[in-house]
Amino acid sequence: MSSPWIDILSEKNARVLFISQAFSQICDKTMSIGLVWTLVSKYSAEILPWFLFIGFLPHLLMFPFAPGWIHRWSPLKTIIGADFFRGLVFLILLVSLFLFSEKYFLISLLLCNFLVGIGSSLFNPAILSLPPLLVSEKNILGLNVLIDLCFSLSSVFAAALAIFLLNHTSIQTLILFNTLSFIFCGFYQMTIKQKPSLQTEYSPTKTDKSILMKHADIKNLLLLFLMVNIVMAPLFLFLPWYAKNIFSGQASDLAWLEISWAIGSVIGGLGLVVFQKKNGPMRISKIWQTILSFGIILVAFALSSQLIVACLWLIALGISLSVLNVNVLTYFQKKLTERELPSVMTAVNLISAASIPISMLISAFIIPKVYVPTMALACGGLVLLLALACAYLFQQNKETQ
């Protein structure tokens, strides 16, 4: 009897996509950490919110148009083209660092960040629309897990790699590695064979809002996904505060907290494939139950006073968040048609990308005025309310557990 992992990894498309994206995401995350460190070192931490905002802006500007481009090119060609485009942008940045003086470093970097954001605004919804077109239906969830694992693994390995490489090389070396990784991914992903297209001749040129009118459950789940991301956004800012004020105040405490979160995400993805029901429908009940567990765990983390306890709760948070993300994406992919997916996944990408600017706003206006554990408790309570809202949606759609 074959295991779920053998089933998903036996499909060449899944293997190629996972290997290429795991390599690319680790290189990209490593370079991003190096760039942030270089920015803060050369200038100040005040430049960081602007750097992040410029990276988010293309996702907002491209939101109406990304589905049309994905339909025109197909999701597979879009991710290949986006990888080549981002590789070219980083290559130009690398050349500019050698050709131009130091005073143009910041301008080059901000321009590069904006252009890479354009590529990512197409890549992200395209890769989220891709699984139903690459693997059999029973392996859609498994491929979503592999894609999610790429991001989780990058969080685990990138910090250590960035510290090592910056101590022994330079930021130019990190940019070179990232450039080569995007180009490698582009060529390697050309070996993927997408299923024949089943979409009709009609392909929208902009985000199709009528999809939300047609699928009330999709609209409500997108709203819930937005609310969960807004509530979750401050959590990334809680960790440094807890490390400094609740625990020993050492940098190693923060490292353990962030590693625990990433490890939980990996465990959640691995377990989701192993324990999934073969060919079982993806139901909203699984989603609201995961949101409920997320809220309970967040409340428990907010009350933590010992590092090891907090790390255990963060592992549990990482597991629940990974399960939530994969379940939501799989529900969308199984419910929507090939024509409808890019519009919805573009909205999912915008919601995810917006969490970083939201975190910055919360950091600037709320956290200095509110006791952080109290705010963490409030966030946990809001997540529990969102779980009840999702349960109501579950009842409205008359699904059975």
Disulfide bonds with the S-S distance in Angstrom:
none
